[in-house]
């Protein structure tokens, strides 16, 4: 639930840093006031009586928790502007990145992407940093430095995305993961379906994750070929290693290409493992929805029906994988609604929850997230009067509040 509202007697005996008046939130029919002290929400009630240092009158506009972008690649953001970078398939994009690299100007490019995301209402994000050789660890160090530098603007969680081709055959992949985690990566990542021995790949991943007490987020089955299906094995490995609730599977595109009954059976295993699934509607539409190929977004409806925690991300920002990416979670929400026909009021509310509450759970970045007492003061005020209007009209973000600090955008 995005919002929890008090009983109507919102008196505060101390000076409040910020009050957002007359806000329309999910979870109640009446307008509410939101009182913020420091980086926390102190009170949410129909009327808050308190002296405040700053006041914003939302005038009935829709107010939401800040977006949590559950899947990005800051190291590739704005990596190239000419046509040599424009690709039409995942394989082409991987080859281009390998050929030209993505280490140049990484600090400036990643910082630009973070600032773009903030202005569009994202207040926390998870980024995968590609590492295929020891020299790539410099990219990881640069992003970790940026994470500290921009901590007042954005909470950034870093995934060591090991992309070494001979991961399971040389031993170098396991060594790279350990180096990345020692340097300071938060999450163990990788792409098992690109390896000739996915099961051995999983065993290495879980061993290292357990060693560092780290969560796992893997690129899984980023293809529309139903014969490529490592998601089922991953779900089984989660249970085998006792890692329930600590694993996310990103993309899971081939799940949509499976026959209905087979897909449902796999989804039940994912639910049993208490995994999160992270969809990426922008890039997967760009890379897969052409020349008669089925669109590549995973089975969002069916996953939700089985109780799986589903989130989404923007994935790529003007790079070889998506030259049109603009770090806008609201655009991702709209395209997800289009692709999966999630067009009713309740469905659009669910999409917003997927990009906020569910994403916070999937990443484990923030507990008690939402417009509620004690919640993190990460908030967006839209120039719209309902969730439906915000998504369909792609409403301006008038204000973004990050840990109680106000950024005027619109």
N, C-alpha and C positions, 0 to 999 in steps of 0.2 A: 504494500500500500504506500502510495507516494506521500500522503498527508495524514496526520493525526491531529485532530482539533480538540481543544479543551472545552470545558463546560460553560464558559461564558463569563467568568469572573476574573479576567486577566489583569490583576493589579500587580505591579512590580515596584518594590520598595527601593530600588536603586536606579541610578542614571543608566539608561540603556544606550548603547553605541548607535544603533540603527533600528528604526521601526518602518516596516513596509505596511502601509495602511491599505485597506479595501482591496485585498488580493483575492482573486478567484483561484481556488486550488482544487485538485482532485481529492474527493473524499467528503465533500460537503456542499450543500446548496447555497449557503450564506457566504457573503464576503467575510474575510478574516484579516486580522492584523498579525504581523509576524515580528516579534521583538528579538533582536540579536545583541548578544553581549560577547565581545571578543570574537572568537571564531566559531561560537556555538549559537544555536537557536534557543533562546531562553523561554519564550512563550509563543504559542499559536492559539489565538482565541478570537471570538467575534469582535471583541473590543478590548484593546490593551491600554490601560491607563498608566503612563509612566513618562517621566522626563527623558528626552533623548537628545543625543548630540546631532543626529541627522535623521531626517524623515523623508520617505518617498511615498507619494500617493499613487498607488497603482490604478486607481479609478476603475476598478472592476476588471482589470486585465488579468490574463492567465499568468500564474506564477508557478514555476516548477523547480525541482532540484536541478543543479547543473548537470549537463551531460557527462557521462563517463564513457569515453571512447575506448572500447575494449580491445581494439586491434588497429595499430598503426605501424608505420615503418619510417621513423624520423631520419634514419641514415640515408634513405633514398629520396627524401622530399626535395623537390625542385632540382633534381640531379641533372636534367638536361632540357634544353628548350628547342633544339632543332629536330628535324624529322628522323635522324638516325636513332632517336630514343623512342619513336612512336611504334609500338608493337601491337599485334593483334592476337597473340596467343601467349600463354604462360611460358612455354618453352622459348619463344622469341625473346621475351622480356628477361628471362633468366640468362640467356646467352649475351644479351646486350649489357646487362649489369656486370657479368663476368668479364666481358671484353673491355669495357670502359671504366669500370670501378665506380665506387661511390664515396671515396674517402675525402675528395677535394672539398674544401670550404664547408665541412660538415657542421661546424658550430653555427655558422651564419645561416645555413639552409635549415637546420633543425630548429633554431630559434625562431626563424620566420614562420615555420609551420606551427609551432606552439602558440605564437601570438595570434596567428590566423584562427586557430582552433578556439582560443579564448574569446575572441570577438564574436564568434559564432555560438557561444554558450557552453563550450566544453570546459570543465574545471578540473578534470582528472583524466589521465590517459595511460594506456599500456602500449609500449613500443617494443617491437622485435628488432634486434640489431643483428644483421647477417654476419656470421663469422665462418669463413671457409679455410682460413690459414692463419698462422700466428700473427702475421702482420695486420690482420683485420682487428685484432684486439685494441689497436689504437682508436678505432671508431667507437668501440665500447667505452673506452676511457673518456673520450670526448663527450659522449652522451651522458655518462655518469657525472661529469663535471657540470654539464648543462642542467642536469636534474637538480643539483644543489644550487646553481646560480638562479634558476627560475622557480624555486620552491614557493615563493610568495605568490606566483601567478598560476602555477599548475602543479598538481601532484603527478609525478611521472614514475611509472613502474617499468623496469627494464628486463626484457626477456633475452637470454642468450640464445639466439636463433642459429644453431649450428647447421650449416649447409654443405659440409664437406662431402664430396661424392663417395669417397671410400670409407665412410663412417665406421662400418662394422668390420671391414677387412683389414685395415691398417693399424687400428688402435689410436690413430691420431685424433679421431673425432672425440673419443672419450677424454683424451688429454685436453683438447680445446675446451670442452664443457667445464672441466675442473678449473682450468685457468680463468675462464670467464666468470665462474661463480666466486673464485677467490678474489678477483678484481673488484667484485661488488654487484654483479647482476642479481636481480631479485627472483627470477623465474627461470626454470629450465625449459628450453624450447628445441624445436627441430622439425623435420619433415620426414616421417618414417616411410611413407609410400614411395619416396624417391630412392630408397635404398633397396638393394637386392634381397636383404634379409630383415624385413620389418620386425619380426618377433625378437630377434637378437637386439635390434635397435631399441625396442621398448625395454628390454631387460637392462640395457646400459643406462637408459634415461631414468628409469625408476631407481636404480642403484645409486646414481649420482644425486638425484633429487632427495632421496632418503638421507644420504650422507650430509647434505647441506640443509636438511629440513626445509626444502623449498617446494613451492607449488610447481605444477607443470602446465604448459600451454603449447600444444603442437599444431602445426599446419597439417591437416588431415584430409586426404582424398580430394585434393584440389583439382578435380577432373570430372568430366561428365561421363566417363567410362565406367559402367557398373561392375566391370570385372576387377576394378581397383577398389578394394574395400578393406581398409585397415581399421576403420572405426570400431568394428565389432571386436577385433582382437584387442584394441586399446581398452575397451570397456571391460573385457575379461581380465586384462592385466591389472586394471585399477583394483578390482576385487581381490585378485590374487595377492597383490602387494599391500592390501589394506590402505589404499590411498583414496578412499571414497571422500568426495567433497573437496578435493584439492587438485582436480585435473580439469582443464578446459581443452576442448577440441575446436579449432578454428576451421572455417570453411565447410568441410563435410559435404562437398558438392555432389559427389557420386551417390549419396543417399537419395537424392531426388530422381536419379536415373534408375533406381531399383524398382522391381515389381512391388506393388503395394504391400502384400503380405510379408514379403522378405524385409522390406523397409521397417514395417511395424515390429518385427521380431528383433531387429537390431536396435531400434529405439527403446524397446523395453529393457534391453541390456544396459543402454546408456543411462536410463532412469535408475536402474538398480545400483549402478556405480556412482550415482549422485554427481554426475559430470555436468559441467556447463558446456553449451555449444554456442559458438560465436559466429554469427553470419556476417558476411561482407557484401552487401547488395550492390555497392557501387562498382568495385573492381570486378567482381564475378559476373556482373551483367556485361561489363565492357569486354572482358576476355572470352566469355563463353556464348553470349547471345548473338551469334552471327553465322551466316552460311548454313542455316538449317540446324545448327547445333542447339540442343535444349539449353534454356537459361540455367545458370550454374548456382543458384541460391538454394541452400539446404531446405529440408522439409520443416519449416518453422511451425506451421499449424499443428502437425502431427506430434512434434516434439513437445510443444506446449500442452497438448491434450494428455500426454503421458506424464506431465508434471516435471519435465526437464527445464532447468533454468536456461533460458535462451536470451542472449544479448547480441549486440552488433557493433561494428566499428566502421570507420571510414577507410581503413586499410592504406591507401596510397594517395599521395599528394603531388600531382604533376611529375610523375616519373615514368619509367619504361612500362610499368604495369597499368598505369592509369594516368594519361597526360591531362585529363580533365578534373582530377581530384582537387577539392577545395576545402577539405577538413571540416565539412559541415554535417553534423549529425542529424540536423533537421531534414536535410536533403536525403540522407540515407534512410530516414524514417519514411519519407514520402515514397521513395522508390521501393522500399520493402512493402509498403501498403499496396502499391501498384502490382508488384510481382506476385504477391501472395493473396491478392484480393482481400486484404484486411481493411475493409472500407467502412464498417459500421462504427458508431461512436465508441462502443466498448472495445472494439479491435484497435482503434487509434489510440485510446488510452493505454491499452496493453503495449502498443509499440513504444509509447513514451516511457513506460515502465521498463521495457527491455533496454532502452538507451540510458537509463538512470539507475533505478533500484536493482534490476537484474544484472546490469553491467558492474555495479559496485560489488555485488555478490560474486560474480564470475571472476573478478580480479582479486577479490579479498582486500581491496585497497581501503575501504571505508565501512565501518560498522554503524548500525543505527542510522542509515542514510535515509533522507527524505525530509519533508517539511513537517517536523515534529520536534517537541521539546527534547533538548539534548542532542539533536542532530547537527551535523556539520553545516555551517552557514555558507553553503555553496548553492547559489540560487540564480535563476534566470527570470527576468520579467519580459514577457513577450508583448508585442503590439498586436494582441489578439485577445478575444474574450472567451475562448474555449480551446481545449486540446485539438479538436477537429479543425478549427479555424487556423490555429498555429501551424499545423502540419500542411494543410491543403494550400493555404495562402503563403506558406514559407515566410511567416511573419518576421519582421525585424525584431532583433533582440535589443530592447531599449536599455536595459541594465544587466550587467553580469556581476554577481557578488561572489567573491572568492575568499573563503575564511573570514567573512565579515567585511572585507575591503570592497568598496563599490567602484565598478568601472562603468562609466556612461558610454554606451555604444551607439544607440540610435538617435 
